[in-house]
Amino acid sequence: MRVFGLSLLAILWVLAWIELVLSHGDQPLAKIAIHNTKFALHDQAHVNAFPKVLGLEGQNTEFVTVEFSFPSPSIDDWIGVFSPANFSASTCISENPRVVPPLLCSAPIKYQYANYSSPNYTNTGKGSLKLQLINQRSDFSFALFSGGILNPKLVAVSNSIAFANPNAPVYPRLAQGKVWNEMTVTWTSGYGINDAAPFVEWGLKGGDKVHSPAGTLTFDRRSMCGAPARTVGWRDPGYIHTSFLKELWPNLVYSYKLGHRLFNGTYIWSQKYQFRASPFPGQNSLQRVVIFGDMGKDEADGSNEYNQYQRGSLNTTKQLIEDLEDIDIVFHIGDICYANGYLSQWDQFTAQVESITSRVPYMIASGNHERDWPGTGSFYGNLDSGGECGVLAETMFYMPAENRAKFWYKNLGIIS
């Protein structure tokens, strides 16, 4: 299943015919008219979120409870999850000095209607939600809005909550290297090159371990090609690290964990993971390949439903995890998570598929929802990437391409 002989170019050609390069509708966060938000804090409206500290036992995903009350409830009231917790106008960047920024300039990372799990909310003005958060390098707050998503009015803001270590190394993504006996590990953290030295501790399962250093990438708002990625959809991506594990023995199982050595001499560690190395090229062995596109992401808590069909994303993820002992490599050939310029969704996706990407190579290709933007050299000059123009896909995932901006790779071995 290690792409032995499969050309990704041919796979992408098939994908183009299947997908017909059609847009799949609006990203759910794009439906919120965030720039229209009015300041309407109500002294009798309240939002409270708990627990206040997450991940005390090393978890990177945890459910929180959000309780809220409002004396003038409506069926279209909603709760937005914001990260960083301070989402006021003080964080907005003026397009020019003569234009005053709007009250809000950042979309929430997710939202849910106030009556979702509290059917009596419109009668009592009281409700609660269970929302799943992932470790995304910053704190969180929860805001109650009236007026629906087209004319939002901010009526209450919660306390802030955070993971115990928001900078922790998270969501490893394996990929086949440029030679058959090389595996790459990519992950995300809040540690830049001036904060800590990233590396992977790895070796044969049960054997001695070595440290392999990792390179570090990031990008800023200026790397985006347009809105919403450059405006309301922007969120700091943190730092993306990639390490190369070389001279692997064929078919053997290796264990590894992600590490950061802080400059005060202390170490930050991830949990332990494992993978099986590729077979020798030409070896007579069964290799089991899974190929698909257009999976997207979804929220386990029911928020942010994308076009009424992304529930299948969780079903696909669950099935892949259940079948993982019978899978050697995965090809996700375009339209990865449909972030469409809302950068927080890439973290959500890497968290969703971590149980897969941490154990088998997860090879991706750019689709129209990752790459397309007018005037950037994309095959189709439409707006489907939401201003990402390929930057997120080529940075969040390593692929054995000669040039990250030209996302083509092929022929890692031979199928017999």
PAKEDO-794201 format. One record per residue (C-alpha): x, z, y negated. Coordinates in nm, 3 decimals. Layout:
<rs>
R|X|Z|Y
...
</rs>
This chain:
<rs>
R|0.000|0.000|0.000
R|0.295|-0.029|-0.233
R|0.205|-0.367|-0.379
R|0.435|-0.527|-0.133
R|0.400|-0.891|-0.227
R|0.087|-0.862|-0.438
R|0.124|-1.020|-0.777
R|-0.054|-0.831|-1.052
R|-0.091|-1.158|-1.238
R|-0.322|-1.284|-0.964
R|-0.515|-0.958|-0.965
R|-0.568|-0.977|-1.339
R|-0.691|-1.335|-1.308
R|-0.958|-1.218|-1.065
R|-1.048|-0.934|-1.299
R|-1.095|-1.171|-1.588
R|-1.352|-1.366|-1.390
R|-1.532|-1.054|-1.271
R|-1.549|-0.889|-1.611
R|-1.616|-1.203|-1.815
R|-1.448|-1.016|-2.097
R|-1.775|-0.866|-2.215
R|-1.792|-0.557|-2.431
R|-1.965|-0.269|-2.257
R|-2.146|-0.122|-2.558
R|-2.063|0.158|-2.796
R|-1.841|0.451|-2.714
R|-2.078|0.750|-2.734
R|-1.869|0.918|-3.004
R|-1.907|0.603|-3.215
R|-2.280|0.670|-3.243
R|-2.213|0.976|-3.461
R|-2.219|0.892|-3.834
R|-1.947|1.148|-3.901
R|-1.882|1.027|-4.257
R|-2.245|1.101|-4.347
R|-2.211|1.471|-4.265
R|-2.361|1.708|-4.522
R|-2.247|2.066|-4.584
R|-2.549|2.287|-4.508
R|-2.416|2.615|-4.367
R|-2.704|2.854|-4.300
R|-2.647|3.230|-4.319
R|-2.887|3.290|-4.030
R|-2.738|3.024|-3.801
R|-2.470|3.135|-3.556
R|-2.244|2.986|-3.289
R|-2.032|3.196|-3.054
R|-1.796|3.066|-2.784
R|-1.626|3.259|-2.505
R|-1.392|3.336|-2.340
R|-1.161|3.315|-2.637
R|-0.847|3.258|-2.429
R|-0.847|2.999|-2.149
R|-0.604|2.925|-1.869
R|-0.484|3.280|-1.818
R|-0.411|3.196|-1.453
R|-0.250|2.863|-1.530
R|-0.567|2.650|-1.524
R|-0.575|2.340|-1.742
R|-0.950|2.290|-1.706
R|-1.208|2.561|-1.766
R|-1.576|2.600|-1.855
R|-1.676|2.791|-2.166
R|-2.011|2.930|-2.274
R|-2.143|2.841|-2.619
R|-2.436|3.045|-2.752
R|-2.614|2.948|-3.072
R|-2.917|3.024|-3.286
R|-3.087|2.851|-3.580
R|-3.409|2.956|-3.758
R|-3.518|2.593|-3.814
R|-3.453|2.427|-3.478
R|-3.521|2.061|-3.408
R|-3.511|1.842|-3.100
R|-3.218|1.643|-3.240
R|-2.990|1.939|-3.318
R|-2.656|1.910|-3.142
R|-2.330|2.091|-3.072
R|-2.000|1.916|-3.143
R|-1.670|2.025|-2.988
R|-1.379|1.986|-3.230
R|-1.008|2.006|-3.163
R|-0.807|2.110|-3.358
R|-1.050|2.387|-3.450
R|-1.006|2.323|-3.824
R|-1.192|1.998|-3.885
R|-1.267|2.046|-4.257
R|-1.199|1.798|-4.534
R|-0.862|1.966|-4.592
R|-0.735|1.776|-4.289
R|-0.853|1.437|-4.415
R|-0.610|1.174|-4.536
R|-0.719|0.989|-4.851
R|-0.715|0.613|-4.826
R|-0.615|0.614|-5.193
R|-0.590|0.889|-5.460
R|-0.912|0.780|-5.635
R|-1.132|0.827|-5.330
R|-1.239|1.178|-5.229
R|-1.232|1.221|-4.849
R|-1.564|1.288|-4.675
R|-1.661|1.637|-4.561
R|-1.558|1.542|-4.207
R|-1.308|1.276|-4.109
R|-1.265|1.354|-3.739
R|-1.513|1.284|-3.465
R|-1.576|1.561|-3.212
R|-1.404|1.528|-2.876
R|-1.746|1.567|-2.712
R|-2.101|1.663|-2.803
R|-2.427|1.770|-2.642
R|-2.781|1.822|-2.766
R|-2.877|2.185|-2.826
R|-3.178|2.168|-2.594
R|-2.982|2.015|-2.302
R|-2.990|2.333|-2.093
R|-3.225|2.535|-2.316
R|-3.565|2.360|-2.303
R|-3.726|2.629|-2.522
R|-3.471|2.589|-2.800
R|-3.713|2.415|-3.038
R|-3.952|2.710|-3.001
R|-3.709|3.002|-3.003
R|-3.417|2.863|-3.204
R|-3.182|3.006|-2.943
R|-2.982|2.827|-2.677
R|-2.660|2.804|-2.481
R|-2.440|2.540|-2.322
R|-2.174|2.540|-2.052
R|-1.903|2.298|-2.163
R|-1.585|2.199|-1.982
R|-1.262|2.199|-2.181
R|-0.922|2.069|-2.082
R|-0.585|2.172|-2.219
R|-0.528|1.929|-2.507
R|-0.245|2.086|-2.710
R|-0.464|2.256|-2.970
R|-0.744|2.505|-3.025
R|-1.119|2.433|-3.022
R|-1.426|2.518|-3.226
R|-1.795|2.441|-3.180
R|-2.025|2.329|-3.460
R|-2.405|2.322|-3.474
R|-2.555|2.024|-3.654
R|-2.909|1.944|-3.754
R|-3.031|1.602|-3.867
R|-2.936|1.422|-3.545
R|-2.624|1.212|-3.504
R|-2.709|0.962|-3.780
R|-2.756|1.217|-4.062
R|-2.563|1.523|-3.942
R|-2.588|1.846|-4.138
R|-2.332|2.114|-4.053
R|-2.520|2.446|-4.029
R|-2.283|2.677|-3.834
R|-1.930|2.689|-3.691
R|-1.806|2.909|-3.407
R|-1.495|3.116|-3.358
R|-1.193|2.928|-3.229
R|-1.075|2.942|-2.869
R|-0.754|2.813|-2.708
R|-0.561|2.785|-2.385
R|-0.295|3.049|-2.327
R|-0.027|2.779|-2.357
R|-0.172|2.473|-2.529
R|0.166|2.297|-2.510
R|0.194|2.320|-2.130
R|0.302|2.013|-1.927
R|-0.014|1.859|-1.782
R|-0.173|1.569|-1.593
R|0.119|1.402|-1.406
R|0.085|1.028|-1.344
R|0.295|0.872|-1.066
R|0.391|0.505|-1.075
R|0.610|0.285|-0.860
R|0.948|0.221|-1.022
R|1.122|-0.113|-1.066
R|1.282|-0.085|-0.720
R|1.119|0.011|-0.392
R|1.286|0.352|-0.356
R|1.208|0.480|-0.706
R|0.908|0.680|-0.823
R|0.831|0.759|-1.186
R|0.646|1.067|-1.314
R|0.477|1.060|-1.653
R|0.302|1.358|-1.811
R|0.180|1.495|-2.143
R|0.282|1.810|-2.329
R|0.301|1.964|-2.674
R|0.681|1.992|-2.664
R|0.877|1.742|-2.871
R|1.247|1.666|-2.832
R|1.327|1.928|-3.096
R|1.133|2.194|-2.904
R|1.244|2.161|-2.542
R|1.422|1.941|-2.288
R|1.176|1.781|-2.041
R|1.266|1.725|-1.676
R|1.127|1.711|-1.322
R|1.243|1.947|-1.048
R|1.206|1.759|-0.720
R|1.335|1.707|-0.368
R|1.234|1.664|-0.006
R|0.949|1.898|0.080
R|1.104|2.222|0.199
R|1.453|2.108|0.099
R|1.688|2.156|-0.193
R|1.571|2.051|-0.538
R|1.742|1.866|-0.821
R|1.654|1.817|-1.186
R|1.598|1.469|-1.334
R|1.570|1.441|-1.713
R|1.276|1.271|-1.879
R|1.247|1.046|-2.181
R|0.991|1.128|-2.449
R|0.757|0.902|-2.643
R|0.489|0.957|-2.904
R|0.323|0.762|-3.184
R|0.145|0.831|-3.509
R|-0.164|0.708|-3.689
R|0.028|0.413|-3.834
R|0.078|0.274|-3.482
R|-0.295|0.213|-3.455
R|-0.427|-0.127|-3.562
R|-0.756|-0.020|-3.718
R|-1.065|0.198|-3.705
R|-1.177|0.413|-3.538
R|-0.834|0.476|-3.378
R|-0.673|0.508|-3.720
R|-0.962|0.702|-3.879
R|-1.232|0.922|-3.723
R|-1.106|0.862|-3.370
R|-0.747|0.966|-3.436
R|-0.612|1.272|-3.258
R|-0.248|1.366|-3.221
R|-0.141|1.242|-2.875
R|0.128|1.504|-2.825
R|0.436|1.392|-2.634
R|0.446|1.168|-2.329
R|0.739|1.218|-2.094
R|0.864|0.997|-1.809
R|1.123|1.083|-1.546
R|1.270|0.850|-1.282
R|1.312|0.987|-0.929
R|1.563|0.759|-0.757
R|1.711|0.681|-0.414
R|1.412|0.814|-0.224
R|1.414|0.813|0.155
R|1.140|0.583|0.288
R|0.813|0.740|0.406
R|0.924|1.099|0.346
R|0.725|1.360|0.153
R|0.872|1.496|-0.171
R|0.755|1.791|-0.377
R|0.797|1.819|-0.752
R|0.697|2.010|-1.061
R|0.721|1.940|-1.432
R|0.951|2.148|-1.646
R|1.054|2.208|-2.006
R|1.363|2.408|-2.093
R|1.309|2.568|-2.432
R|1.612|2.602|-2.652
R|1.596|2.980|-2.625
R|1.679|2.939|-2.255
R|1.332|3.001|-2.110
R|1.149|2.755|-1.884
R|0.791|2.630|-1.886
R|0.664|2.503|-1.551
R|0.365|2.313|-1.419
R|0.215|2.374|-1.079
R|0.374|2.207|-0.774
R|0.274|1.859|-0.657
R|0.383|1.623|-0.381
R|0.394|1.252|-0.293
R|0.507|1.027|-0.009
R|0.787|0.780|-0.081
R|0.742|0.408|-0.027
R|0.834|0.243|0.303
R|1.137|0.017|0.330
R|1.051|-0.342|0.222
R|0.946|-0.544|0.524
R|0.887|-0.237|0.737
R|0.606|-0.285|0.986
R|0.369|-0.019|0.853
R|0.010|0.008|0.741
R|-0.017|0.032|0.362
R|-0.360|0.112|0.222
R|-0.433|-0.026|-0.125
R|-0.728|0.055|-0.352
R|-0.797|-0.194|-0.632
R|-1.068|-0.162|-0.895
R|-1.135|-0.197|-1.265
R|-1.382|-0.077|-1.527
R|-1.404|0.282|-1.401
R|-1.410|0.467|-1.731
R|-1.442|0.844|-1.762
R|-1.724|1.091|-1.772
R|-1.784|1.458|-1.841
R|-1.865|1.702|-1.562
R|-2.077|1.905|-1.807
R|-2.310|1.612|-1.883
R|-2.190|1.545|-2.238
R|-2.084|1.212|-2.390
R|-2.279|0.981|-2.162
R|-2.138|0.630|-2.204
R|-2.405|0.360|-2.207
R|-2.608|0.539|-1.939
R|-2.388|0.430|-1.649
R|-2.057|0.616|-1.656
R|-2.177|0.881|-1.410
R|-2.033|0.644|-1.151
R|-1.687|0.727|-1.286
R|-1.711|1.081|-1.152
R|-1.848|0.954|-0.821
R|-1.558|0.711|-0.785
R|-1.303|0.980|-0.874
R|-1.456|1.221|-0.624
R|-1.453|0.960|-0.347
R|-1.091|0.867|-0.414
R|-0.990|1.233|-0.393
R|-1.179|1.276|-0.065
R|-1.009|0.966|0.080
R|-0.664|1.035|-0.063
R|-0.501|1.099|0.277
R|-0.585|0.736|0.359
R|-0.463|0.586|0.030
R|-0.105|0.482|-0.047
R|-0.140|0.327|-0.393
R|-0.412|0.267|-0.652
R|-0.447|-0.028|-0.889
R|-0.676|0.033|-1.186
R|-0.671|-0.317|-1.330
R|-0.809|-0.278|-1.679
R|-1.078|-0.102|-1.881
R|-0.927|0.233|-1.798
R|-1.134|0.496|-1.981
R|-1.326|0.308|-2.253
R|-1.186|0.534|-2.522
R|-1.234|0.245|-2.765
R|-1.033|0.411|-3.039
R|-1.131|0.775|-2.976
R|-0.794|0.903|-2.863
R|-0.910|1.238|-2.724
R|-1.073|1.049|-2.439
R|-0.737|0.950|-2.291
R|-0.657|1.317|-2.231
R|-1.001|1.357|-2.076
R|-0.933|1.066|-1.842
R|-0.587|1.180|-1.731
R|-0.736|1.523|-1.655
R|-1.019|1.363|-1.455
R|-0.786|1.164|-1.229
R|-0.500|1.417|-1.205
R|-0.573|1.496|-0.838
R|-0.514|1.126|-0.765
R|-0.235|1.031|-1.004
R|-0.026|1.336|-0.913
R|-0.012|1.234|-0.545
R|-0.009|0.853|-0.520
R|0.118|0.581|-0.755
R|-0.154|0.489|-1.004
R|-0.076|0.143|-1.138
R|-0.272|0.022|-1.438
R|-0.314|-0.297|-1.637
R|-0.456|-0.348|-1.984
R|-0.811|-0.478|-2.015
R|-0.993|-0.587|-2.326
R|-1.095|-0.227|-2.400
R|-0.727|-0.125|-2.411
R|-0.568|-0.426|-2.581
R|-0.800|-0.655|-2.778
R|-0.774|-0.650|-3.157
R|-0.770|-0.941|-3.405
R|-0.430|-1.066|-3.514
R|-0.228|-0.861|-3.264
R|-0.153|-1.127|-3.004
R|-0.424|-1.018|-2.761
R|-0.576|-1.294|-2.550
R|-0.919|-1.232|-2.701
R|-0.938|-1.155|-3.072
R|-1.228|-0.913|-3.060
R|-1.258|-0.543|-3.150
R|-1.295|-0.399|-2.800
R|-0.992|-0.166|-2.815
R|-1.128|0.018|-3.118
R|-0.795|-0.024|-3.295
R|-0.577|0.099|-3.007
R|-0.433|-0.253|-2.954
R|-0.263|-0.151|-2.629
R|-0.061|0.141|-2.766
R|-0.242|0.412|-2.569
R|-0.238|0.231|-2.234
R|0.130|0.136|-2.253
R|0.235|0.486|-2.363
R|0.014|0.715|-2.155
R|0.105|0.533|-1.831
R|0.444|0.399|-1.725
R|0.448|0.061|-1.554
R|0.755|-0.127|-1.419
R|0.734|-0.400|-1.683
R|1.032|-0.550|-1.862
R|0.862|-0.491|-2.196
R|0.594|-0.226|-2.257
R|0.422|-0.452|-2.510
R|0.396|-0.729|-2.246
R|0.220|-0.546|-1.970
R|0.311|-0.769|-1.674
R|0.480|-0.667|-1.351
R|0.479|-0.795|-0.994
R|0.643|-0.827|-0.653
R|0.759|-0.481|-0.558
R|0.811|-0.579|-0.196
R|0.683|-0.789|0.092
R|0.362|-0.769|0.291
R|0.403|-0.872|0.652
</rs>
